[in-house]
Amino acid sequence: MVLLEALVRSPHRVLLLSVCALAPWVVSYTAAREKQAQAGVLHIGSSGTLTVVSGNEKEAHQSLQNFIKDETGFDNEITRQKDWRELADKTAKRELQLGVFRGYEFAWAQQKYPQLKPLALAENSYIYLVIYVVVKGDNPAKDFAGLQGQSLALPNTAQTELRLFVERQCQTKGKKPEEFFAKITSPENVEDAIDSVVDGTVQAAVADKTAVEAYRRRKPGRFKQLKQVARSEPLPPIVVAYYNKVLDEATLSRFQQGLLNASNSDRGQTLLTLFRLTGFVAVPEDFEKVLEETRKTYPPNDH
């Protein structure tokens, strides 16, 4: 409960879960596997950034490396990739043994590389993300289209799903967000974004379900002044992924169990807190269906 409230209140935003690439090996797959076995090093990549409560990049990075070392016995090198495409390409080329993707990016990457497989999912109270757009109760808007010409608070955090939802909703109206809305503000956290709606400084705010529910618990009186005008379908969460047969089954199983049991150790709890997570979970049965729906609703941009 305390962690959930911190997620909404924290003024800090972006940090890297830089689980990314190292210098490419100019060797064959077999030689690369031999080198990995000899060195005992996991090469892990990330497509972008994750929010941390403390805002301490060095602390979070070291905590992640230590956690992986403790749980797998492997030393590890962690770097952030330019984008999800580079992460997917390097994982498929076996330059990386593991990759960490935003959920919608994993949906795109797996379409190009079907042998890219999920190992575990990172959750924050819920496995899947649901994005809400809220306005004050007396706002005449009844849906997203009714917000045209109004102002929007879009939190300036690493939760890129919020902007993705807004962008795609605006695209259905043939506009960019900056054209659709009269003004877009960028508060540094979700609570400030929702407060600005209640206070009347903006007319709408976008937030995920976990943050909205935390706001309801913290400020029930102010929450009663709000109404929901739009929501997303479930979106996949952050995915820890691997390319088929790059790692042996024993290593994959050990790494997966370490993630799933993270909340059971002090170091694991520190890791979860730093990265604003409540835990890692095994891949649910409906995950492929959610990925497919995500690809239909949010196809990748051409660039």
C-alpha positions as CSV (number, residue, x, y, z in Angstrom):
1,M,0.0,0.0,0.0
2,V,2.8,2.4,0.9
3,L,4.6,1.6,-2.3
4,L,1.5,2.3,-4.4
5,E,1.0,5.8,-2.8
6,A,4.7,6.5,-3.4
7,L,4.3,5.7,-7.1
8,V,1.8,8.6,-7.4
9,R,3.4,11.1,-5.1
10,S,7.1,10.8,-6.2
11,P,8.4,13.8,-8.1
12,H,11.1,11.8,-9.6
13,R,10.5,10.3,-13.0
14,V,12.9,8.6,-15.3
15,L,15.6,6.1,-14.9
16,L,17.1,3.5,-16.9
17,L,16.6,-0.1,-16.3
18,S,19.4,-0.2,-18.9
19,V,19.4,-3.8,-19.6
20,C,21.1,-3.5,-22.9
21,A,23.9,-4.3,-25.3
22,L,27.5,-4.6,-25.2
23,A,30.0,-4.5,-28.1
24,P,28.9,-7.0,-30.8
25,W,31.0,-10.2,-31.0
26,V,32.4,-10.8,-34.4
27,V,32.0,-14.6,-33.9
28,S,29.6,-17.3,-34.7
29,Y,26.7,-18.3,-32.5
30,T,28.6,-21.4,-31.3
31,A,31.7,-19.3,-30.4
32,A,29.5,-16.8,-28.7
33,R,27.9,-19.5,-26.5
34,E,31.3,-20.8,-25.6
35,K,32.6,-17.4,-24.7
36,Q,29.5,-16.8,-22.5
37,A,30.0,-20.1,-20.7
38,Q,33.7,-19.4,-20.1
39,A,33.1,-15.8,-18.9
40,G,29.9,-16.5,-17.0
41,V,28.5,-13.1,-18.1
42,L,24.9,-12.3,-19.0
43,H,24.5,-9.6,-21.6
44,I,21.2,-7.9,-21.0
45,G,19.6,-5.0,-22.9
46,S,16.7,-2.6,-22.4
47,S,14.8,-0.5,-25.0
48,G,14.4,2.5,-22.8
49,T,13.8,3.9,-19.3
50,L,11.9,2.9,-16.2
51,T,10.7,5.2,-13.4
52,V,12.4,4.8,-10.1
53,V,11.1,6.1,-6.8
54,S,14.5,7.4,-5.6
55,G,15.7,8.9,-8.8
56,N,19.1,7.5,-8.1
57,E,20.3,6.0,-11.4
58,K,23.6,4.6,-10.0
59,E,21.9,2.9,-7.0
60,A,19.2,1.3,-9.1
61,H,21.7,0.1,-11.8
62,Q,23.9,-1.5,-9.1
63,S,21.0,-3.0,-7.3
64,L,19.8,-4.7,-10.5
65,Q,23.3,-6.1,-11.3
66,N,23.7,-7.4,-7.7
67,F,20.3,-9.0,-7.8
68,I,21.0,-10.8,-11.1
69,K,24.4,-12.0,-9.7
70,D,22.8,-13.3,-6.5
71,E,20.0,-15.1,-8.2
72,T,21.8,-16.6,-11.2
73,G,25.4,-16.7,-10.3
74,F,26.2,-14.8,-13.5
75,D,28.1,-11.5,-13.7
76,N,26.2,-9.2,-16.0
77,E,26.7,-6.2,-18.3
78,I,23.8,-3.9,-18.6
79,T,23.4,-1.1,-21.2
80,R,20.5,0.7,-22.8
81,Q,19.8,0.3,-26.5
82,K,18.7,3.1,-28.8
83,D,15.2,1.8,-29.2
84,W,13.1,-1.4,-29.2
85,R,14.1,-2.2,-32.8
86,E,17.8,-2.3,-31.9
87,L,17.1,-4.3,-28.8
88,A,15.1,-6.9,-30.8
89,D,17.7,-7.1,-33.6
90,K,20.6,-7.6,-31.1
91,T,18.6,-10.2,-29.2
92,A,17.8,-12.1,-32.4
93,K,21.5,-11.9,-33.4
94,R,22.4,-13.4,-30.0
95,E,24.5,-10.4,-29.1
96,L,22.2,-10.2,-26.0
97,Q,21.0,-13.0,-23.9
98,L,18.1,-11.1,-22.4
99,G,16.1,-8.0,-23.2
100,V,13.7,-5.8,-21.3
101,F,10.9,-4.3,-23.4
102,R,7.9,-2.1,-22.7
103,G,5.0,-4.4,-23.2
104,Y,3.7,-2.8,-26.5
105,E,7.2,-2.8,-27.9
106,F,7.5,-6.5,-27.2
107,A,4.3,-7.0,-29.1
108,W,5.9,-5.3,-32.1
109,A,9.2,-7.0,-31.7
110,Q,7.7,-10.5,-31.5
111,Q,5.8,-9.9,-34.7
112,K,9.1,-9.5,-36.5
113,Y,10.9,-12.1,-34.5
114,P,8.5,-14.9,-33.5
115,Q,11.2,-16.8,-31.6
116,L,11.4,-13.9,-29.2
117,K,9.8,-15.3,-26.0
118,P,8.6,-13.8,-22.7
119,L,10.3,-15.1,-19.6
120,A,8.5,-13.0,-16.9
121,L,6.3,-10.0,-16.7
122,A,6.8,-7.0,-14.3
123,E,3.6,-5.9,-12.5
124,N,2.5,-2.9,-10.5
125,S,-0.5,-4.3,-8.6
126,Y,-2.1,-5.5,-11.9
127,I,-0.5,-7.6,-14.6
128,Y,-2.0,-5.5,-17.4
129,L,-2.0,-1.7,-17.7
130,V,-5.3,0.1,-18.2
131,I,-5.1,3.8,-19.1
132,Y,-7.8,6.2,-17.9
133,V,-8.6,9.8,-19.0
134,V,-10.4,11.7,-16.2
135,V,-12.1,15.1,-16.1
136,K,-14.1,17.0,-13.6
137,G,-17.7,15.8,-13.0
138,D,-19.3,18.9,-14.7
139,N,-17.2,18.6,-17.8
140,P,-19.6,18.2,-20.8
141,A,-17.3,15.6,-22.5
142,K,-18.6,12.1,-22.6
143,D,-15.8,10.5,-24.5
144,F,-12.3,11.2,-25.8
145,A,-13.7,13.0,-28.9
146,G,-15.4,15.4,-26.6
147,L,-12.1,16.6,-25.2
148,Q,-11.1,18.3,-28.5
149,G,-10.1,21.9,-27.9
150,Q,-9.7,21.3,-24.1
151,S,-6.5,21.1,-22.1
152,L,-4.7,17.9,-21.0
153,A,-2.3,17.1,-18.2
154,L,0.0,14.3,-19.5
155,P,2.5,13.3,-16.7
156,N,6.1,13.6,-17.7
157,T,7.2,10.2,-16.5
158,A,8.8,7.2,-18.1
159,Q,5.4,5.5,-18.4
160,T,5.3,5.9,-22.2
161,E,2.0,4.0,-22.4
162,L,0.2,7.1,-21.4
163,R,1.5,9.1,-24.4
164,L,1.0,6.2,-26.7
165,F,-2.7,6.0,-25.7
166,V,-3.2,9.7,-26.2
167,E,-1.4,9.8,-29.5
168,R,-3.4,7.0,-31.0
169,Q,-6.7,8.4,-29.8
170,C,-5.9,11.7,-31.4
171,Q,-4.8,9.9,-34.6
172,T,-8.3,8.4,-35.0
173,K,-9.5,12.0,-35.2
174,G,-6.9,12.8,-37.8
175,K,-4.8,15.0,-35.5
176,K,-1.6,15.1,-33.4
177,P,-2.1,15.6,-29.7
178,E,-0.8,19.2,-29.9
179,E,-3.4,19.9,-32.6
180,F,-6.3,18.1,-30.8
181,F,-5.8,19.7,-27.4
182,A,-5.7,23.5,-26.8
183,K,-2.9,22.9,-24.3
184,I,-0.9,20.0,-22.9
185,T,0.9,20.4,-19.6
186,S,3.6,18.0,-18.3
187,P,3.4,17.6,-14.5
188,E,6.2,15.5,-13.0
189,N,3.8,13.0,-11.4
190,V,0.4,11.6,-11.7
191,E,-1.0,13.0,-8.5
192,D,-0.2,16.5,-9.6
193,A,-1.8,15.8,-13.0
194,I,-5.1,14.7,-11.4
195,D,-5.0,17.5,-8.8
196,S,-4.8,20.0,-11.7
197,V,-8.1,18.7,-13.0
198,V,-9.8,19.0,-9.6
199,D,-8.3,22.5,-9.2
200,G,-9.5,23.5,-12.6
201,T,-6.1,24.5,-14.1
202,V,-6.5,21.8,-16.8
203,Q,-9.6,20.0,-18.0
204,A,-8.4,16.4,-18.4
205,A,-5.6,14.2,-17.1
206,V,-4.3,10.8,-18.2
207,A,-3.2,8.1,-15.7
208,D,-3.0,4.4,-15.3
209,K,-5.4,2.3,-13.2
210,T,-3.0,1.8,-10.3
211,A,-2.3,5.5,-10.0
212,V,-6.0,6.4,-10.2
213,E,-6.9,3.9,-7.5
214,A,-4.1,5.2,-5.3
215,Y,-5.4,8.8,-5.7
216,R,-8.9,7.6,-4.7
217,R,-7.5,6.1,-1.5
218,R,-5.4,9.2,-0.7
219,K,-7.9,11.9,-1.6
220,P,-11.4,10.4,-1.6
221,G,-13.1,13.8,-1.4
222,R,-11.3,15.2,-4.4
223,F,-11.7,11.9,-6.3
224,K,-15.5,12.1,-6.1
225,Q,-15.3,15.3,-8.2
226,L,-13.9,13.3,-11.1
227,K,-15.4,11.2,-13.9
228,Q,-13.8,8.9,-16.4
229,V,-14.4,9.7,-20.1
230,A,-12.0,7.2,-21.8
231,R,-10.1,4.1,-21.0
232,S,-7.7,1.7,-22.9
233,E,-8.0,-2.0,-23.4
234,P,-5.5,-4.0,-21.3
235,L,-1.9,-3.3,-22.4
236,P,1.0,-5.7,-21.7
237,P,3.4,-4.7,-19.0
238,I,7.2,-4.7,-19.1
239,V,8.5,-8.0,-20.4
240,V,11.8,-9.7,-19.7
241,A,12.4,-11.7,-22.9
242,Y,14.9,-14.0,-24.5
243,Y,15.5,-15.4,-28.0
244,N,14.8,-19.1,-28.4
245,K,17.8,-21.4,-27.4
246,V,20.2,-18.5,-26.7
247,L,20.4,-19.6,-23.0
248,D,20.2,-23.1,-21.7
249,E,17.1,-24.2,-19.9
250,A,18.8,-24.3,-16.5
251,T,20.0,-20.7,-16.8
252,L,16.5,-19.5,-18.0
253,S,14.8,-21.4,-15.2
254,R,17.1,-20.0,-12.5
255,F,16.8,-16.4,-13.8
256,Q,13.0,-16.7,-14.0
257,Q,12.7,-18.1,-10.5
258,G,14.9,-15.3,-9.2
259,L,12.5,-12.8,-10.7
260,L,9.3,-14.5,-9.5
261,N,10.7,-14.8,-6.0
262,A,12.1,-11.2,-5.9
263,S,9.7,-10.0,-3.2
264,N,10.9,-12.8,-0.9
265,S,14.3,-11.3,-0.3
266,D,15.5,-7.9,1.0
267,R,17.5,-7.3,-2.2
268,G,14.6,-8.2,-4.3
269,Q,12.3,-5.9,-2.4
270,T,14.8,-3.1,-2.8
271,L,14.9,-3.8,-6.6
272,L,11.1,-3.7,-6.8
273,T,10.8,-0.5,-4.8
274,L,13.5,1.2,-6.9
275,F,11.7,0.4,-10.1
276,R,8.1,1.0,-8.9
277,L,7.0,-2.6,-9.2
278,T,5.1,-4.9,-6.9
279,G,6.6,-8.1,-8.4
280,F,7.4,-10.3,-11.3
281,V,4.9,-12.9,-12.5
282,A,4.9,-15.9,-14.9
283,V,3.4,-15.4,-18.3
284,P,-0.4,-15.8,-18.1
285,E,-2.5,-17.8,-20.5
286,D,-4.1,-14.8,-22.1
287,F,-0.9,-13.0,-22.8
288,E,-0.7,-13.8,-26.5
289,K,-4.3,-12.6,-26.9
290,V,-3.3,-9.3,-25.3
291,L,-0.3,-9.0,-27.5
292,E,-2.4,-9.6,-30.6
293,E,-4.9,-7.0,-29.6
294,T,-2.1,-4.5,-28.8
295,R,-0.7,-5.0,-32.3
296,K,-4.1,-4.3,-33.9
297,T,-4.9,-1.2,-31.8
298,Y,-1.4,0.2,-31.6
299,P,0.6,-0.8,-34.7
300,P,4.2,0.5,-34.7
301,N,5.0,3.7,-36.4
302,D,6.9,3.5,-39.6
303,H,9.9,5.4,-38.3
